[in-house]
């Protein structure tokens, strides 16, 4: 589900969830609700919200534990977060937390709506400022060569929500055929594909005249890295090599590569 105007509300009070859902849907937002942190994490498997409204005190998994679960290696949450709590002094717990807003229960629902609008507007403006190539219409078509269906779905959702068009290949052979016929701007190729290792796929693509202009991203999960002669077989400049922890690392790598090419093209003018 696209992130545009999508809010995830996580709170264990059914009446409050219903009231907030009605308020925000009436204001033009799309809303998904969850009854606690466990439910919230489950919902994040299929959505990419623009904002999470997060209650602190909930059964099974409270707000702090949920927050830690959505943080990356930089200890920052992957989504904007507005915290709700019944404890006025809990703000001190968030001095070192990267949250976007804070409201104490009971709160005025219109004030909450204004806070949500302000957070989303600010975040949208920041993203536009740091990604000028999006406005410039830079080509953003990717092919993902991944034989794990679950991980492919996660990657595809990330790139689709970021505005890319996405094609797929479930093997090295299929990747070579589809990249040669479709010519994406970027090809993300898993290192440990079962039929043809990803580094061999990259080598073949690099030396085929038709596909030599495709930007190639060879990736492997950091915890799976082992002795592998990738860099001995492929020139270091022939591809982008990513050892990732989170799927978002691959999106960031492609974003950065596009930003670099966009800057180069502007400098040449």
C-alpha positions as CSV (number, residue, x, y, z in Angstrom):
1,X,0.0,0.0,0.0
2,X,1.4,3.4,-1.0
3,X,2.7,5.6,1.8
4,X,1.0,8.7,0.4
5,X,-1.5,10.1,3.0
6,X,-1.4,6.8,4.9
7,X,-1.4,6.8,8.7
8,X,-0.9,3.8,11.0
9,X,-2.6,4.3,14.4
10,X,-1.4,1.9,17.2
11,X,-3.5,2.1,20.4
12,X,-5.1,-0.5,22.6
13,X,-8.3,1.6,23.2
14,X,-10.9,0.6,20.6
15,X,-13.0,3.7,21.0
16,X,-10.0,6.0,20.5
17,X,-8.8,4.1,17.5
18,X,-12.3,4.3,15.9
19,X,-12.6,8.1,16.7
20,X,-9.1,8.8,15.3
21,X,-9.8,6.7,12.2
22,X,-13.0,8.6,11.5
23,X,-11.4,12.0,12.0
24,X,-8.4,11.3,9.7
25,X,-10.4,9.6,7.0
26,X,-12.9,12.5,7.0
27,X,-9.8,14.7,6.4
28,X,-8.7,12.7,3.4
29,X,-6.2,10.4,4.9
30,X,-6.1,6.6,4.6
31,X,-5.9,4.9,7.9
32,X,-4.8,1.5,9.2
33,X,-5.2,0.7,12.9
34,X,-3.5,-1.8,15.2
35,X,-4.3,-2.8,18.8
36,X,-0.8,-3.1,20.1
37,X,2.9,-3.2,19.0
38,X,2.7,-6.8,17.9
39,X,-0.2,-6.0,15.7
40,X,1.5,-2.8,14.5
41,X,4.6,-4.8,13.3
42,X,2.4,-7.2,11.5
43,X,0.6,-4.4,9.7
44,X,4.0,-2.9,8.6
45,X,4.6,-6.1,6.6
46,X,2.2,-4.8,4.0
47,X,2.1,-1.0,4.4
48,X,4.6,1.9,4.3
49,X,2.9,4.7,6.4
50,X,3.7,8.4,6.1
51,X,3.2,8.6,9.9
52,X,2.7,6.3,12.9
53,X,0.6,7.5,15.8
54,X,1.9,5.4,18.7
55,X,0.5,4.9,22.1
56,X,3.0,4.0,24.9
57,X,1.1,1.8,27.3
58,X,-0.3,-1.3,25.6
59,X,-0.4,-5.0,26.3
60,X,1.8,-7.6,24.6
61,X,4.1,-4.9,23.2
62,X,4.2,-1.3,24.3
63,X,5.3,1.8,22.5
64,X,8.9,1.8,23.5
65,X,9.5,-1.8,22.4
66,X,7.7,-1.2,19.1
67,X,9.8,1.9,18.6
68,X,13.0,-0.1,19.0
69,X,11.7,-2.7,16.5
70,X,11.3,-0.1,13.8
71,X,14.7,1.6,14.3
72,X,17.6,0.9,11.9
73,X,21.3,0.6,12.6
74,X,21.4,4.4,13.1
75,X,18.9,4.0,16.0
76,X,16.4,6.2,14.1
77,X,12.9,4.9,13.2
78,X,12.2,4.0,9.6
79,X,8.9,6.0,9.7
80,X,7.9,9.4,11.3
81,X,6.4,8.7,14.8
82,X,4.0,10.8,16.9
83,X,3.8,9.5,20.4
84,X,0.6,9.4,22.6
85,X,0.8,8.8,26.3
86,X,-1.2,9.3,29.5
87,X,2.0,10.2,31.4
88,X,2.9,13.8,31.2
89,X,6.5,13.2,32.4
90,X,7.3,10.5,29.8
91,X,8.7,13.2,27.4
92,X,12.0,12.9,29.3
93,X,12.3,9.3,28.0
94,X,12.4,10.6,24.5
95,X,15.2,13.2,24.7
96,X,17.4,10.7,22.9
97,X,14.7,9.3,20.7
98,X,14.0,10.5,17.1
99,X,10.3,11.2,17.3
100,X,8.4,13.8,15.3
101,X,5.7,14.7,17.7
102,X,4.4,14.2,21.2
103,X,0.9,14.6,22.8
104,X,-0.3,13.8,26.3
105,X,-3.6,12.0,26.9
106,X,-6.3,13.3,27.1
107,X,-5.7,15.5,24.1
108,X,-7.8,17.7,21.8
109,X,-8.4,15.8,18.6
110,X,-8.3,18.9,16.5
111,X,-4.9,19.8,17.9
112,X,-3.7,16.3,17.1
113,X,-4.9,16.7,13.6
114,X,-2.9,19.9,13.2
115,X,0.2,18.2,14.6
116,X,-0.2,15.3,12.1
117,X,-0.6,17.7,9.2
118,X,2.4,19.7,10.3
119,X,4.6,16.6,10.6
120,X,3.6,15.2,7.2
121,X,4.0,18.6,5.5
122,X,7.5,19.1,7.0
123,X,8.6,15.5,6.1
124,X,7.4,15.9,2.6
125,X,9.2,19.2,2.2
126,X,12.5,17.7,3.6
127,X,12.3,14.7,1.2
128,X,11.7,17.1,-1.8
129,X,14.7,19.2,-0.8
130,X,17.1,16.3,-0.5
131,X,15.9,14.4,-3.6
132,X,15.7,17.1,-6.3
133,X,16.2,14.4,-9.0
134,X,12.7,13.2,-8.1
135,X,11.2,16.5,-9.3
136,X,13.5,16.5,-12.3
137,X,12.0,13.2,-13.5
138,X,15.2,11.1,-13.4
139,X,14.6,7.6,-14.8
140,X,13.7,5.2,-12.0
141,X,13.0,1.8,-13.4
142,X,14.6,-1.2,-11.5
143,X,14.7,-4.9,-12.0
144,X,15.2,-7.0,-8.8
145,X,16.8,-10.5,-9.2
146,X,15.8,-12.3,-6.0
147,X,14.8,-15.9,-5.5
148,X,13.3,-15.4,-2.1
149,X,9.6,-14.5,-2.7
150,X,9.1,-12.9,0.7
151,X,12.2,-10.7,0.5
152,X,11.4,-9.8,-3.1
153,X,8.0,-8.6,-1.9
154,X,9.6,-6.4,0.8
155,X,12.0,-4.9,-1.7
156,X,9.4,-4.4,-4.4
157,X,7.1,-2.6,-1.9
158,X,9.9,-0.3,-0.8
159,X,10.8,0.7,-4.3
160,X,7.2,1.1,-5.5
161,X,6.4,3.3,-2.5
162,X,9.5,5.4,-3.3
163,X,8.2,6.0,-6.8
164,X,10.1,3.4,-8.8
165,X,8.7,1.0,-11.4
166,X,9.7,-2.5,-10.6
167,X,10.3,-5.7,-12.7
168,X,11.3,-9.1,-11.2
169,X,13.5,-12.1,-12.0
170,X,13.6,-15.2,-9.8
171,X,16.9,-16.6,-11.2
172,X,20.1,-15.5,-12.8
173,X,19.1,-16.8,-16.2
174,X,15.8,-14.9,-16.0
175,X,17.6,-11.8,-14.9
176,X,19.9,-11.7,-17.9
177,X,17.0,-12.3,-20.3
178,X,14.8,-9.7,-18.8
179,X,17.4,-7.0,-18.3
180,X,18.5,-7.5,-21.9
181,X,15.0,-7.2,-23.2
182,X,13.7,-4.4,-20.9
183,X,16.8,-2.4,-20.1
184,X,16.0,-1.0,-16.6
185,X,18.0,1.9,-15.2
186,X,19.1,-0.2,-12.3
187,X,19.4,-4.0,-11.8
188,X,19.6,-5.3,-8.2
189,X,21.1,-8.8,-8.3
190,X,21.3,-11.1,-5.3
191,X,24.8,-12.6,-4.9
192,X,23.7,-16.1,-3.9
193,X,21.2,-16.8,-6.7
194,X,20.7,-20.6,-6.9
195,X,21.3,-21.1,-10.7
196,X,24.0,-18.6,-11.6
197,X,25.8,-16.6,-8.8
198,X,25.0,-13.0,-8.9
199,X,28.6,-11.9,-9.6
200,X,28.6,-14.0,-12.8
201,X,25.3,-12.5,-13.8
202,X,26.8,-9.0,-13.3
203,X,29.9,-10.0,-15.3
204,X,27.8,-11.2,-18.3
205,X,25.6,-8.1,-18.2
206,X,28.6,-5.8,-18.1
207,X,30.2,-7.3,-21.2
208,X,27.0,-7.5,-23.3
209,X,27.0,-4.3,-25.4
210,X,23.2,-4.0,-25.0
211,X,23.2,-4.1,-21.2
212,X,26.6,-2.4,-20.5
213,X,24.8,0.9,-19.7
214,X,22.6,-0.6,-16.9
215,X,23.6,0.3,-13.4
216,X,24.2,-2.9,-11.5
217,X,23.8,-3.4,-7.7
218,X,25.1,-6.7,-6.4
219,X,23.8,-7.4,-2.9
220,X,24.2,-9.8,0.0
221,X,23.0,-9.8,3.6
222,X,25.9,-8.8,5.9
223,X,25.4,-11.8,8.2
224,X,25.7,-14.1,5.2
225,X,29.0,-12.7,4.0
226,X,31.7,-15.3,3.7
227,X,34.9,-15.8,1.7
228,X,33.8,-15.1,-1.8
229,X,36.0,-14.1,-4.8
230,X,33.6,-11.5,-6.0
231,X,36.1,-8.6,-6.1
232,X,38.7,-10.8,-7.7
233,X,36.4,-11.7,-10.6
234,X,34.8,-8.3,-11.2
235,X,36.4,-4.9,-11.5
236,X,35.5,-2.7,-8.6
237,X,34.1,0.0,-10.9
238,X,31.8,-2.3,-12.8
239,X,29.0,-2.4,-10.1
240,X,27.8,-1.3,-6.8
241,X,28.4,-3.9,-4.1
242,X,26.2,-3.7,-1.0
243,X,26.4,-5.7,2.2
244,X,23.0,-4.9,3.7
245,X,21.4,-5.2,7.1
246,X,17.9,-4.0,6.2
247,X,16.0,-3.9,2.8
248,X,16.1,-0.1,3.1
249,X,19.9,-0.2,2.6
250,X,19.3,-1.2,-1.0
251,X,16.8,1.6,-1.6
252,X,19.3,4.1,-0.1
253,X,22.1,2.8,-2.3
254,X,20.0,3.2,-5.5
255,X,18.8,6.6,-4.4
256,X,22.4,7.8,-3.8
257,X,23.5,6.5,-7.2
258,X,20.7,8.4,-8.9
259,X,21.5,11.5,-6.9
260,X,25.1,11.2,-7.9
261,X,24.3,10.8,-11.6
262,X,21.8,13.8,-11.3
263,X,24.6,16.0,-9.8
264,X,27.0,14.9,-12.5
265,X,24.5,15.8,-15.3
266,X,23.9,19.2,-13.7
267,X,27.7,19.8,-13.4
268,X,28.2,19.0,-17.1
269,X,25.7,21.7,-18.2
